Amino acid sequence: MNITTDTRNMIISMLAEGSPVWYVAGMVKMRSHDVYAVGRDAGYPDKAQLRRAVWAARNRVPQAA
């Protein structure tokens, strides 16, 4: 499964907001299983852990190369 960072962040954000997996899958045009796998990697079904993942992604400071 090859998805962009933006798509991954959108999936995690929607799951953190409480959207069901089937709904998120329809919005991003992916299989429910793939959406579930992305969410599970970020802590789904624990919505608090998903929110922390969203917060961390938004507040990440770019590292100098």
Long-range contacts (C-beta under 8 A, 24 or more apart in sequence): 1-34, 1-37, 1-38, 3-30, 3-34, 3-38, 8-38, 9-54, 9-57, 11-35, 11-38, 11-39, 12-38, 12-39, 12-42, 12-50, 12-53, 12-54, 12-57, 13-54, 15-39, 15-42, 15-44, 15-47, 15-50, 16-47, 16-50, 16-51, 16-53, 16-54, 18-47
